[in-house]
Amino acid sequence: MPILEIAANAFNLLSVFLAYKNSIHTWWTGMIAVALFAILFFEVNLYADVTLQIYFLITSAYGWWNWVYGDQSKNQLPITRTTKSRLMLYIIGSLFVYAGYSYLLHAFTDASYPFIDSIVLVASVMGQFLLMERKLENWCFWLLVDLIAVPLFLSKELYLTALIYFAFLINAILGLYNWIKIYRMENEAV
């Protein structure tokens, strides 16, 4: 097992655990993880995942800033819900992006599993976007990502990464539960 895979997963585990704990430190630990994963995924021809890591790097910097300074009153950004109409727009937009990106990978690259890999990309983009905004629904997208990523990584013999993503699946379930509790407490206090 490559040291790169071990290091990337160690930082990724830490980052996801810190997201579950609603900790600001999720962002810088995640930035280290995604840089390492970008290299790893390039080596195994999972190009949608390489693109995703670049997206994660950029959005992690924004997420970090937004969690600290995103509230107009300069307080820490609270956990909120996404409206149903906005969520539907996100899903419809995601389907269009998925169709285009998976086609490009299929038609113009030697990508492994371009259609499946693109689901991971698009759902992760939405999960990250909603996480940056501290929206409760982010966990639903992470559940989808983890359910698809585990068999994808197993097929590429990235056994540690598949195992970690299985742990992320459990974490996403627990994270959703934890954030619901926090959301309810924050809204009862108002």
SVG drawing of the C-alpha trace seen along z (x, -y; Angstrom):
<svg xmlns="http://www.w3.org/2000/svg" viewBox="-39 -42 44 46">
<polyline fill="none" stroke="black" stroke-width="0.4" points="0.0,0.0 1.5,-3.3 2.5,-5.8 0.7,-8.5 -2.6,-6.6 -2.0,-6.2 -1.2,-9.8 -4.1,-11.1 -6.5,-8.9 -5.1,-9.9 -5.7,-13.6 -9.0,-12.9 -10.2,-10.9 -9.2,-13.7 -10.9,-16.3 -14.2,-14.4 -14.2,-13.6 -13.7,-17.3 -16.6,-18.2 -18.8,-15.8 -17.7,-17.6 -18.6,-20.9 -14.9,-22.1 -13.3,-24.8 -10.1,-22.6 -11.9,-20.4 -10.8,-22.9 -7.0,-23.0 -6.7,-19.3 -8.9,-18.7 -6.7,-20.9 -3.7,-18.7 -5.8,-15.5 -7.1,-16.8 -3.6,-17.8 -2.4,-14.2 -5.5,-12.6 -5.1,-14.7 -1.7,-13.0 -3.0,-9.5 -6.1,-9.7 -4.0,-11.0 -1.8,-7.9 -4.8,-5.6 -6.6,-7.5 -9.6,-8.7 -9.6,-12.1 -12.9,-13.3 -11.6,-12.7 -8.5,-14.8 -10.7,-17.6 -12.7,-17.2 -9.6,-17.5 -8.7,-20.8 -12.2,-22.0 -12.0,-20.9 -8.7,-22.7 -10.2,-26.0 -13.5,-25.6 -11.8,-24.6 -10.1,-27.9 -13.4,-29.6 -15.2,-27.3 -12.7,-28.0 -13.1,-31.8 -16.9,-31.5 -17.3,-29.5 -15.3,-32.1 -16.6,-35.3 -19.7,-34.3 -22.4,-35.6 -23.2,-39.3 -22.8,-40.0 -19.3,-38.5 -20.3,-35.6 -19.6,-32.0 -22.0,-30.9 -24.9,-28.8 -26.2,-25.5 -29.2,-26.2 -31.5,-24.4 -31.7,-24.7 -35.1,-25.6 -36.8,-22.8 -36.9,-25.0 -33.2,-25.8 -32.3,-22.2 -34.3,-21.1 -32.4,-23.7 -29.1,-22.3 -30.1,-18.8 -31.3,-19.7 -28.1,-21.7 -26.0,-18.7 -27.7,-16.4 -26.7,-18.6 -23.1,-18.9 -23.0,-15.2 -24.2,-14.5 -21.6,-16.8 -18.6,-15.9 -19.1,-12.2 -19.5,-12.4 -16.3,-14.4 -14.4,-11.9 -15.8,-9.0 -15.2,-10.5 -11.8,-12.2 -9.8,-10.5 -8.7,-7.1 -10.6,-7.6 -11.6,-4.5 -15.4,-4.4 -16.1,-7.9 -19.9,-7.7 -19.5,-6.4 -16.6,-8.6 -18.6,-11.6 -21.4,-10.9 -18.8,-11.0 -17.6,-14.3 -20.9,-16.0 -22.4,-14.8 -19.1,-15.8 -19.3,-19.3 -22.8,-19.7 -21.9,-18.2 -18.9,-20.6 -20.9,-23.6 -23.5,-22.9 -20.9,-22.2 -19.2,-25.5 -22.6,-27.2 -23.1,-25.1 -26.3,-23.6 -27.7,-20.6 -28.4,-18.8 -24.7,-18.5 -24.7,-15.1 -27.3,-13.7 -24.8,-14.3 -22.0,-12.8 -24.1,-9.7 -24.5,-9.3 -20.8,-9.9 -19.7,-7.3 -22.2,-4.7 -20.8,-5.0 -17.1,-5.6 -16.6,-2.4 -17.1,0.0 -15.4,-2.4 -12.2,-2.4 -12.4,1.3 -12.4,1.8 -9.2,-0.2 -7.6,1.8 -7.5,-1.2 -8.5,0.9 -7.5,-1.5 -9.4,-4.3 -12.4,-2.1 -12.3,-1.2 -12.0,-4.9 -14.9,-5.8 -17.0,-3.1 -16.0,-4.8 -17.1,-8.1 -20.5,-6.5 -20.9,-5.8 -19.6,-9.3 -22.1,-10.9 -24.9,-9.1 -23.6,-10.2 -22.8,-13.7 -26.4,-14.2 -27.7,-13.1 -25.3,-15.4 -26.0,-18.4 -29.7,-17.9 -29.2,-18.1 -27.1,-21.2 -29.6,-22.8 -32.4,-22.2 -30.5,-23.5 -29.5,-26.7 -33.0,-27.3 -34.5,-26.7 -32.1,-29.3 -33.4,-32.0"/>
</svg>
